[in-house]
Amino acid sequence: MNQIIKKNIVESGVFVSNLNELQQMKAMSQKSKQLKILGKKH
């Protein structure tokens, strides 16, 4: 029983870190899009 709980905690921890990476990647892509738009204006 405890092993299953530990496994779930580890998997959810990996899932959360992956979500954080995805959010960071989205933020980076949005920033690069904004920079491209700003670059076109100049």
Helices and strands as residue ranges (DSSP letters): H 2-41
